[in-house]
Amino acid sequence: MSQTSMLRPNGINHLALSTANMKTTLTFFNEVLGMPLAALYWMHGAEQAIHGFFGAEQIVLSGVCIHA
């Protein structure tokens, strides 16, 4: 592979984290880190999974909680 055809990433789109307790995660990222909740919904294709997005102008964080 030549130098000119190599990928050159310039950032990260989002970071996804798995959590056992979405309520605690929501509280931490919102109240402690000051990241507002952008969206919270049932995750498609994964039964009993909640997907939450926290956002700031340049940062998007995604959290997933799967209830067994």
DSSP file (Angstrom, degrees, kcal/mol; ACC not computed):
  #  RESIDUE AA STRUCTURE BP1 BP2  ACC     N-H-->O    O-->H-N    N-H-->O    O-->H-N    TCO  KAPPA ALPHA  PHI   PSI    X-CA   Y-CA   Z-CA
    1    1 A M              0   0    0      0, 0.0     2,-0.1     0, 0.0     5,-0.1   0.000 360.0 360.0 360.0 129.9    0.0    0.0    0.0
    2    2 A S    >>  -     0   0    0      1,-0.1     3,-0.9     3,-0.0     4,-0.5  -0.379 360.0-112.8 -79.7 160.4    1.5    3.4   -1.0
    3    3 A Q  G >4 S+     0   0    0      1,-0.2     3,-0.8     2,-0.2    -1,-0.1   0.849 115.6  55.1 -58.7 -36.5    1.7    6.3    1.4
    4    4 A T  G 34 S+     0   0    0      1,-0.2    -1,-0.2     0, 0.0    -2,-0.0   0.716 106.9  49.6 -75.1 -19.8   -0.9    8.3   -0.7
    5    5 A S  G <4 S+     0   0    0     -3,-0.9    -1,-0.2     2,-0.1    -2,-0.2   0.437  85.9 109.8 -98.8   0.9   -3.5    5.5   -0.5
    6    6 A M  S << S-     0   0    0     -3,-0.8     2,-0.1    -4,-0.5    -3,-0.0  -0.459  76.9-104.6 -75.5 147.1   -3.4    5.0    3.3
    7    7 A L        -     0   0    0     -2,-0.1    -1,-0.1     1,-0.1    -2,-0.1  -0.456  29.9-166.8 -66.4 141.5   -6.3    6.1    5.5
    8    8 A R        -     0   0    0     -2,-0.1    -1,-0.1     0, 0.0    -2,-0.0  -0.707   9.3-159.4-131.8  80.9   -5.6    9.2    7.5
    9    9 A P        -     0   0    0      0, 0.0     3,-0.1     0, 0.0    -2,-0.0  -0.268  10.4-170.5 -61.3 146.3   -8.3    9.6   10.2
   10   10 A N        -     0   0    0      1,-0.2     2,-0.3     0, 0.0     0, 0.0   0.234  62.1 -16.8-121.9  12.4   -8.7   13.1   11.6
   11   11 A G        -     0   0    0      0, 0.0     2,-0.4     0, 0.0    -1,-0.2  -0.983  67.6 -87.9 173.0-177.0  -11.0   12.3   14.5
   12   12 A I        -     0   0    0     -2,-0.3     3,-0.1     1,-0.2     0, 0.0  -0.973  19.7-154.0-119.9 132.4  -13.5   10.0   16.2
   13   13 A N  S    S-     0   0    0     -2,-0.4     2,-0.3     1,-0.3    47,-0.2   0.967  71.0 -29.9 -70.8 -54.0  -17.2   10.0   15.4
   14   14 A H        -     0   0    0     45,-0.1     2,-0.5     2,-0.0    -1,-0.3  -0.986  51.1-125.2-159.4 163.9  -18.4    8.7   18.8
   15   15 A L  E     -a   61   0A   0     45,-1.3    47,-3.1    -2,-0.3     2,-0.5  -0.961  23.2-155.4-114.7 128.9  -17.4    6.5   21.7
   16   16 A A  E     -a   62   0A   0     -2,-0.5     2,-0.4    45,-0.2    47,-0.2  -0.905  11.7-175.7-109.5 132.6  -19.7    3.6   22.7
   17   17 A L  E     -a   63   0A   0     45,-2.6    47,-2.4    -2,-0.5     2,-0.4  -0.946  18.7-137.3-125.3 146.0  -19.8    2.2   26.2
   18   18 A S  E     -a   64   0A   0     -2,-0.4     2,-0.3    45,-0.2    47,-0.2  -0.847  26.1-176.1-100.7 139.5  -21.7   -0.7   27.7
   19   19 A T  E     -a   65   0A   0     45,-2.8    47,-0.5    -2,-0.4     3,-0.2  -0.972  32.1-152.1-137.1 150.3  -23.2   -0.3   31.1
   20   20 A A  S    S+     0   0    0     -2,-0.3     2,-0.4     1,-0.2    -1,-0.1   0.594  95.8  41.8 -91.2 -14.0  -25.1   -2.4   33.6
   21   21 A N     >  -     0   0    0      1,-0.1     4,-2.0     2,-0.0    -1,-0.2  -0.811  59.9-179.3-140.0  94.9  -27.0    0.6   35.0
   22   22 A M  H  > S+     0   0    0     -2,-0.4     4,-3.2     1,-0.2     5,-0.2   0.855  83.7  57.5 -64.9 -35.9  -28.2    3.2   32.6
   23   23 A K  H  > S+     0   0    0      2,-0.2     4,-2.3     1,-0.2    -1,-0.2   0.932 109.4  44.5 -61.5 -45.4  -29.7    5.4   35.3
   24   24 A T  H  > S+     0   0    0      2,-0.2     4,-2.5     1,-0.2    -1,-0.2   0.898 114.4  50.1 -64.0 -40.7  -26.3    5.7   37.1
   25   25 A T  H  X S+     0   0    0     -4,-2.0     4,-2.6     2,-0.2     5,-0.3   0.922 110.0  50.0 -63.8 -45.2  -24.6    6.3   33.7
   26   26 A L  H  X S+     0   0    0     -4,-3.2     4,-2.2     1,-0.2     5,-0.3   0.927 112.7  47.4 -57.6 -46.6  -27.2    9.0   32.8
   27   27 A T  H  X>S+     0   0    0     -4,-2.3     4,-2.6    -5,-0.2     5,-0.9   0.923 113.0  48.4 -62.7 -45.8  -26.6   10.8   36.1
   28   28 A F  I  X>S+     0   0    0     -4,-2.5     5,-1.9     1,-0.2     4,-1.4   0.958 115.9  40.6 -61.8 -53.2  -22.8   10.6   35.9
   29   29 A F  I  <5S+     0   0    0     -4,-2.6     6,-3.0     3,-0.2    -1,-0.2   0.852 124.2  39.0 -68.9 -32.7  -22.5   11.9   32.3
   30   30 A N  I  <5S+     0   0    0     -4,-2.2     4,-0.4    -5,-0.3    -2,-0.2   0.958 128.2  26.0 -80.1 -53.7  -25.2   14.6   32.8
   31   31 A E  I  <5S+     0   0    0     -4,-2.6    -3,-0.2    -5,-0.3    -2,-0.2   0.856 131.2  33.9 -83.9 -36.5  -24.6   15.9   36.3
   32   32 A V  I  <<S+     0   0    0     -4,-1.4    -3,-0.2    -5,-0.9    -4,-0.1   0.923 131.6  27.9 -85.8 -48.2  -20.9   15.2   36.9
   33   33 A L  S   <S-     0   0    0     -5,-1.9    -3,-0.2     2,-0.1    -4,-0.1   0.606  99.1-128.2 -91.1 -12.2  -19.5   15.7   33.4
   34   34 A G        +     0   0    0     -4,-0.4    -4,-0.2    -6,-0.3    -3,-0.1   0.742  55.2 147.7  74.5  22.7  -22.1   18.2   32.2
   35   35 A M        -     0   0    0     -6,-3.0    -1,-0.2    -7,-0.2    21,-0.2  -0.831  43.8-133.0 -93.8 117.3  -22.9   16.3   29.0
   36   36 A P        -     0   0    0      0, 0.0    19,-2.7     0, 0.0     2,-0.5  -0.343  22.0-107.5 -69.0 148.1  -26.6   16.8   28.1
   37   37 A L  E     -B   54   0A   0     17,-0.2    17,-0.3     1,-0.2     3,-0.1  -0.652  35.7-179.3 -74.4 122.0  -28.7   13.8   27.1
   38   38 A A  E     -     0   0A   0     15,-3.2     2,-0.3    -2,-0.5    16,-0.2   0.803  63.4  -9.0 -93.1 -35.0  -29.3   14.1   23.3
   39   39 A A  E     -B   53   0A   0     14,-1.7    14,-3.1     2,-0.0    -1,-0.3  -0.976  50.0-170.6-163.2 149.2  -31.4   10.9   22.8
   40   40 A L  E     +B   52   0A   0     -2,-0.3     2,-0.3    12,-0.2    12,-0.2  -0.943  28.5 141.5-145.6 120.9  -32.6    7.8   24.7
   41   41 A Y  E     -B   51   0A   0     10,-2.4    10,-3.4    -2,-0.3     2,-0.2  -0.979  55.1 -81.6-155.3 164.1  -34.4    5.0   22.9
   42   42 A W  E     -B   50   0A   0     -2,-0.3     2,-0.4     8,-0.2     8,-0.3  -0.526  54.4-116.0 -68.1 136.0  -34.8    1.2   22.7
   43   43 A M    >   -     0   0    0      6,-3.1     3,-1.2     3,-0.3     6,-0.3  -0.611  25.7-122.3 -81.1 129.0  -32.0   -0.2   20.5
   44   44 A H  T 3  S+     0   0    0     -2,-0.4    -1,-0.1     1,-0.2     3,-0.0  -0.428  91.8  14.9 -69.0 140.4  -33.1   -1.8   17.3
   45   45 A G  T 3  S+     0   0    0     -2,-0.1     2,-0.4     1,-0.1    -1,-0.2   0.439 109.0  86.9  79.5  -1.0  -32.1   -5.4   16.8
   46   46 A A  S X  S-     0   0    0     -3,-1.2     3,-1.5     3,-0.1    -3,-0.3  -0.877  75.8-135.1-135.1 102.0  -31.2   -6.0   20.5
   47   47 A E  T 3  S+     0   0    0     -2,-0.4     3,-0.1     1,-0.3    20,-0.1  -0.275  86.2   5.9 -59.5 134.7  -34.1   -7.1   22.7
   48   48 A Q  T 3  S+     0   0    0      1,-0.2    19,-2.5    18,-0.1     2,-0.5   0.736  96.7 135.0  65.3  26.3  -34.3   -5.2   26.1
   49   49 A A  E <   - C   0  66A   0     -3,-1.5    -6,-3.1    -6,-0.3     2,-0.4  -0.904  40.7-157.2-109.5 133.7  -31.4   -2.9   25.1
   50   50 A I  E     -BC  42  65A   0     15,-2.7    15,-2.4    -2,-0.5     2,-0.5  -0.899   5.4-159.5-107.6 135.9  -31.5    0.9   25.8
   51   51 A H  E     -BC  41  64A   0    -10,-3.4   -10,-2.4    -2,-0.4     2,-0.4  -0.968  10.4-175.5-119.7 122.6  -29.3    3.2   23.7
   52   52 A G  E     -BC  40  63A   0     11,-3.1    11,-3.0    -2,-0.5     2,-0.5  -0.939  10.0-158.2-120.6 141.7  -28.5    6.7   25.1
   53   53 A F  E     -BC  39  62A   0    -14,-3.1   -15,-3.2    -2,-0.4   -14,-1.7  -0.972   4.3-168.6-118.8 131.4  -26.6    9.5   23.4
   54   54 A F  E     -BC  37  61A   0      7,-3.1     7,-2.6    -2,-0.5     2,-0.4  -0.912  17.6-171.3-111.7 142.4  -25.0   12.3   25.3
   55   55 A G  E     + C   0  60A   0    -19,-2.7     2,-0.3    -2,-0.4     5,-0.2  -0.986  25.8 170.6-144.5 150.0  -23.7   15.3   23.4
   56   56 A A        -     0   0    0      3,-2.7     3,-0.1    -2,-0.4   -21,-0.1  -0.768  60.0 -82.0-132.6-179.8  -21.8   18.4   23.5
   57   57 A E  S    S+     0   0    0     -2,-0.3     3,-0.0     1,-0.2     0, 0.0   0.895 126.7  14.9 -57.2 -43.5  -20.7   20.5   20.5
   58   58 A Q  S    S+     0   0    0      1,-0.1     2,-0.4    -3,-0.0    -1,-0.2   0.409 119.6  69.7-111.9   0.5  -17.7   18.4   19.6
   59   59 A I        -     0   0    0     -3,-0.1    -3,-2.7     2,-0.0     2,-0.4  -0.974  49.0-178.8-129.0 131.3  -18.3   15.3   21.7
   60   60 A V  E     - C   0  55A   0     -2,-0.4   -45,-1.3    -5,-0.2     2,-0.4  -0.998   7.5-173.6-126.1 130.0  -20.8   12.5   21.3
   61   61 A L  E     -aC  15  54A   0     -7,-2.6    -7,-3.1    -2,-0.4     2,-0.4  -0.977   6.7-158.6-124.2 135.7  -20.9    9.6   23.7
   62   62 A S  E     -aC  16  53A   0    -47,-3.1   -45,-2.6    -2,-0.4     2,-0.4  -0.947   5.9-169.6-116.7 132.8  -23.2    6.5   23.3
   63   63 A G  E     -aC  17  52A   0    -11,-3.0   -11,-3.1    -2,-0.4     2,-0.4  -0.973   1.9-165.0-122.5 138.4  -24.2    4.2   26.2
   64   64 A V  E     -aC  18  51A   0    -47,-2.4   -45,-2.8    -2,-0.4     2,-0.5  -0.980   3.6-171.7-124.7 131.8  -25.9    0.9   25.8
   65   65 A C  E     -aC  19  50A   0    -15,-2.4   -15,-2.7    -2,-0.4     2,-0.6  -0.985   5.4-165.5-123.1 121.1  -27.6   -1.0   28.6
   66   66 A I  E     - C   0  49A   0    -47,-0.5     2,-0.6    -2,-0.5   -17,-0.2  -0.930   8.3-151.7-109.6 121.1  -28.8   -4.6   28.0
   67   67 A H              0   0    0    -19,-2.5   -47,-0.0    -2,-0.6    -2,-0.0  -0.816 360.0 360.0 -93.9 120.0  -31.2   -6.1   30.5
   68   68 A A              0   0    0     -2,-0.6    -1,-0.1   -19,-0.0   -19,-0.0   0.461 360.0 360.0 -83.6 360.0  -31.0   -9.9   30.6
